[in-house]
Amino acid sequence: MGNKRGAGKGKAQDKQKGRFGAAVDFIRGVRGELRRVNWPNRDQLQQSTAVVLIILLVLTGFVAFWDFVFQSLSKLVFL
């Protein structure tokens, strides 16, 4: 499947660096990934927030409605 020479070098180098070196490599990797993130602009953020709030209100109403229905049914059955 490919050239397998030097396949074990990464682990040997990690052992030489120790925990501190591994942590530094991890932080560098995280920073590199965060630079590649496609961050939303202000308009996209506002639109996404509006969508989330609308869905939240709709689902809250849905749950409140069914809560009222089952509460009324339980009062009829148990009282």
N, C-alpha and C positions, 0 to 999 in steps of 0.2 A: 504494500500500500504506500510505500514511500521510503525515504531514507530514514533509517532508525538509528543512525550514529548519533551519539550524544544525547540519547533519550533520557539518561539518568542524571544529567548535569544539573537540571533545575532543582532537584531535591537536595543534592550535595551543596549547592550554593545557598539554598534556604537554611540548611543546618549551620553553615558558617556565619550567616548574618545574625542568627539568633532571633529572639522574639522582637526586639526593638527594630531590627532591620525589616522583619516581616511586617510589622505594624506600619512602618514608613512606606513600604511598597504598597500596602493596602490603601493607605491614605492617598498616595499618588494615583493609584488606580481609580479611586472614587472621584478625585478631582478631575481626572481625565474624562470619566464618564459624564460628570455633571456639565462639563464644557460642551459635550455633544448633545445634551438635552435640548429639545425644541420647546423653549419656554413660550407660553401664550402671551399675546400682547394684551393691552388693557381691555379692548373691545371683546376679545375672545373670553377673557376672564369674567367680564360682566355678563355676557350671554350664558356662559356655563353656570354662573351663580344663579341667574334668574331661572334657568331650567331646573336646577336642583331645588330651589325654593318652591317652585310651582309643583313639582312632583311631591315634595314633602307635604305641602298643603293638601293636595288631592289624596294622598295616602292617609294623612291624619283624619280627613273627613270620612274616608272609607272605613277606617278602623273604629272611629267614633260611632258611625252609623250602626255597624254590626255589634258593637258593644251595647248600644242602646237596645237593639233588637233582642239580643240574648239576655240582657238584664230584665227586660219586660217579660220575656218568656219564662225566665226563672222565677219571677214574682208570681206569675200565674200558676206555675206548677207547684211551688213550695209554700205558698201562703194561702 
